[in-house]
Amino acid sequence: MSFSAEVKNELARVTGESHCCHAAELAALMRMGGTMVIGGNTNLGVNFSSENAAVARKVLGLIKRGFKLDTEVVVTRGRRLKKNNTYHVRVIPGPGVNYLFSGLGIMRGDGINIQSDSGILRKACCRRAYLRGAFLGGGSVNKPEGAYHLELVTGNLDFAKSLVRLMRSFNLPARLTDRKDDYIVYLKDGNAITSFLQIIGAHNALLTFENVRVVKDMRNQVNRLVNCETANLQKTVNAAVKQVEGIKTIAALTGLDKLPPSLREIAEVRLANPEATLAELVEALGGRVGKSGINHRLRKLAEIADKLAAGRAAGDKGDTV
């Protein structure tokens, strides 16, 4: 089962709100997955479709709880790809369906409301229920082990814009984009996704998401520290190799005995400890010279080696001519 399915199964069991919250949640569900049908005598009906059985059961329960309408459930099976079941909750066309649409704010008088559902979103609890219905009807969220991404998919641009405004009223950084014929309202920030899950009442999913996110963030932090330490170690090794090569150049061209005592001492210690860090060289010298002093002397040795190597190269070129 996908993480999205787990979240929806949990949300489908969320109950206990007042009638206004039931209406708000059902309105968002209908906006997401419902279609209006026309029957005999121009009576209206409803067909809601979902591949999640728990979501279909919740839609059926919300309709029966608030409205006395004739309903039926039909299950169809796809013929291609995964061959998933699709659950259709159908409200038989009849005069009472107009009351359903009016109660959900989908109809105003004899006309269809294609704008916002602000009339049923005056209370904070109703706004939370509305977002829950939107997620149940057309939402998905990646498992927290992967990239952080939560989205709500709808074919209605006005509805998508109203979802963005509603999510931003909860300080969620929702953004809107399009994909083929659909409009996508999405979140890509881990903190925003956990806040959204809390708002819609998916508390178990929130705990799961946070637990995995903590482990993931800790693992990433450890990897960054290890990479940093590895880079520093490589830098130290490269510097030590270059220092040893420079000292060997001095030894071959002039001899270390020609160096001042302080430089000769550090040269001999470096040759004896080719892989040592500056701190280890300080210990090798009995603490008589600090890291800055050792570093200064090693740079001086490198300058001498570069000059000797350059002079030798110039001499070899003159001999060739």
N, C-alpha and C positions, 0 to 999 in steps of 0.2 A: 504494500500500500504506500502511495506517495505521501509526502509530508502534507501537501495540500488536502488530500483526502482525509488525513487524520485530523487536520484542523476543522474541516467541514463536518466531519462526524461529531466532533466535540461541540461545535456551534449548533448543530441540529438538535442537541439535547438541552440547549439553554432555554429555560422557560421561567415563568414567574413574573414577567413584566405586566404592566397594565394594558388595557385594551388599546390605548393610543400607541404604545410601543409595538404591539402585535400588528397594528395597521401599518405603521412605518416600515417594519421589517418586510411585511408582505408586499407593500408598494414597491420597495427596491427589488425584491425578488421578481415581481412581475415586470418591472422595467428591464431587468436583466434577461430573463428567460421566458417571459410570457408573450403570447400572441393573442390578438383579439380575433374572434371568428364570428361570422354572421350566420344565423340559422333561419328557420322558418319564421314568417311574419316579421322579418328583420330584427328578430331578437338577437342579442349579443351573447357570446360565450367566450370561454378562455381555454387556451391550451398552453400548459407550462411543461417544459421538457428539461430533463437533467440526466446526466449519466451517473449521478450519485443517488443511491436509493434513499439514504438518510435525508438528503435535501428534499427529495420528492415527498417523503413522508411528512416533513415539516410543513411544506407548502399545503399539503392536504389538511394537516391538523390546524393550521392557521385559518384556512378557509372555513372549515367546519366549526371552529371555535367562535368566530365572529360573524359568520354569515350562514344562514340556512339555505344552502343551494344544493342542487343535484350534481354529484360529482362521480367520476369514474377514473380508474387508473389502468393504463394500458402499457405493456412492456414490449418493446421491439428490440430486435437484435441486429446489429450492423452486419453487413455482408462483406465488408472489406477490412483490411488491416487487422486491428485487434479484435474486431467483432464484439465490441462492448455492448452491454444492454443499455437502452435508453428508456427512461421512465417518463411517461406522459400523464400529467394530472389534468384532467379535462373537466371543465365546468359546463354542463349541458346548457345550451342557449335557452334563455328564459327571461321574463321581465325582471326577476330579482338581480340579474347580473349588473344592471345599471346602478343599483344600490351599492353593489360591491365596488364598481369603478368610482363611484362618487365618494364612497367612504375612504378609498385609497388615494383620492386626489387625482386619479387618472382622467376622470371626466369632470367637467365643470358645466353644469346645466346640460345642454344637449351637445356640447362640443368636447373634443378631446384635448386635454392639457398636455401639450408637448414641451412645456417649459419646466420650471423647477417645481419641487414638491414642498415649497417653503411653508405651505399651510399646515402640514402635518409634522413639521420639524421645529416647532417652537421650543420644545423642551430638550434638554441635554440628553435625557434617557432615550428619547425618540430618535435623536440624531445618531446615537450609538447603535440603536437597533437598525436604523436605516443602513448604516455602513455594514453591519453584520449581514443584512439581507443582500446587499450588493456583492459582498464577498462570496456568500453562499451561491448566488445566482451566476456569477461570472468571474470569480477571483481565483488566484493561484499564488503560491509562495514557494520559492525554492527551499530545499532542505538547507539548514544552516551550515552544513559542512561545505557547501559550495559558495558561489557568489550570492551576495545578499540581493534579493529581488522579489518584490511583491507587486502584483498588478491586478487591475480590474478591467475587464474587456467588455465593451459595448459597441453596438453599431449606431448609437445615437450620440451625435456630437454635443447637443445641448445637455443631455443627461451626463455625459462625461465631464463637461465643464462644471456642472452643478456638483459632481462628486469631488472635483478638485477644490472648489470653494469650501465644501463641507469639511474635507480633510484638513485644509489649511486653517479652518476655524478651530481645530484641535492642535494647531501648531505643527502639523505634519507637512514636510516639504514635498508635497505631491506634485508631479509633473505630468504633462499630457503629450502624447505622440500618436501617430497613426500607423497602422500596419494593414496593408491592403485595404479592405473595406471596413476595418474596425478601428476604434479609438481606444487607446491604452492609457489608463491612469496608473502611474507606477511610483514605487518607492525603491530606492537603492541603498539607503543608509540603514545599518543594522539597528541603531537606536530608534529610528523612525518606525521600523517594522515591529520591534518589540512594543513600542507605544501603541501602534495600530492594533496588535493582537490583544493588548490590555483593554483598549477602548471597546472592541467588539465582544469581549468576554471569553476569549480563548486562553484561559489561564494555564491550563496544562500544556498547551502548545507553547505558550510564552516561556514556561519553565524549561521545557525541552530546548527551545531555541537559545535561551540564555546560557544553559549549561554547555551546550555545544560551542556557542560563541566564545565563552570564557576559555575553554580548552583550545579552541582554534587561535584565539588572540595570544594565549600564552605560548603556544607552539611557534607562532610567527615571531614573537618577541625573542624566544630562545634561538630561532634560526638567524634572526638579525644579529644577536650577540655573537653567535658562533661565527657567522660570516665576517663580522667586524674583527673578532679575535684572529681568525684565519688570515685576513688581509693584513693585520698588524704584524702577525708572525712572519708572513711572507716578506713584508717590507723590511723587517729586522734581519731576516736571513739574507736578502739581497744586498742590504747595506754591509753586512759582515763579510760576505763574499767579495764585494768590491774593495773593502778595506784590506783584506788579506792579499788580494791580487796587487794592490798598490804597494803594500809593504814588501812583497816579494820582488816587485820591480825595483824598489830602492835597494834591496839587498843585492840584487843581481848587478845593478849598474854602478853603485858607489859603495855598498856595504853599510850595514846598520851602525857600525862603529863610528862612522862619520857624522851621525846624527847627534844633536844635543842630548844630554842625559835624560831629560824628561820625555823627549820624543822616542828615544831608543827604548826606554822602559815600557812605554805603552805599546810600541811596536812588538816587542818580545812577548808581552802579555797577550796581545791579540793573536799572534801566531800560535801561542800555546793554547789559546781558547778560541778557536775559529767560529764557533757557533754560540758563544756566550752573549747575553744581553748586556746593556750598559750597567745594569744593576749588578750583574754577576762579575763584570770587570772591576767594579768598585770593591767587591769583596775580595777579588784576586789581588788587589793592590792594598789590602788591609784597611780600606776606608780612608787612606791618606789623600785620595783625590775623589771629588764628587763626580756625578754623571755629567754635569755641564763641562767640568774641566777635561774629562776623558773625551767627550764629544768634540771639544775644541782642538785637542791634540790630534785626534783621528782626522779631522778636517785638514789640519796642517800637514799631516803625512800624505793625505790625498793630493793636496796642492803640489807638494814636492814630487810625488810620483808622476803627476801629469806633466810637470815641467821637464823632468828627466826623460819621460817617454816622448815628449814633443821634440826635445833636443836630439835624441837618438834618431828619430824619424827624419829630422832635417839633415843630420850627418849622413845617414844611409842614402838619402836622395842626392847629396853632394858627391858621395863616392861613386854613385851610379853614373852621374853626369861626367 
